Amino acid sequence: MSEQLLNPMDVAGKLKVGKTTFYAIRPKLIARGLKTLRIGKQVKYLESSLDRLIAKCAANEQPLV
């Protein structure tokens, strides 16, 4: 199974936040486990790491950021 790579707008859409909000909370998401991959000048995010982060926060009843 191949890993799904998300662009910043995809991640913002999954989190139901705007692009500006995503960029504001991005450092905290990365610190909590969101994995990034740089392809040239583009930064992509591993969907599985985002899903794990969301599930972990939901299981512990914690806010995402």
Beta strands, then each sheet from edge to edge (+ up, - down):
strand 1: 5-6
strand 2: 36-39
strand 3: 42-46
sheet 1: 1+ 3- 2+
end
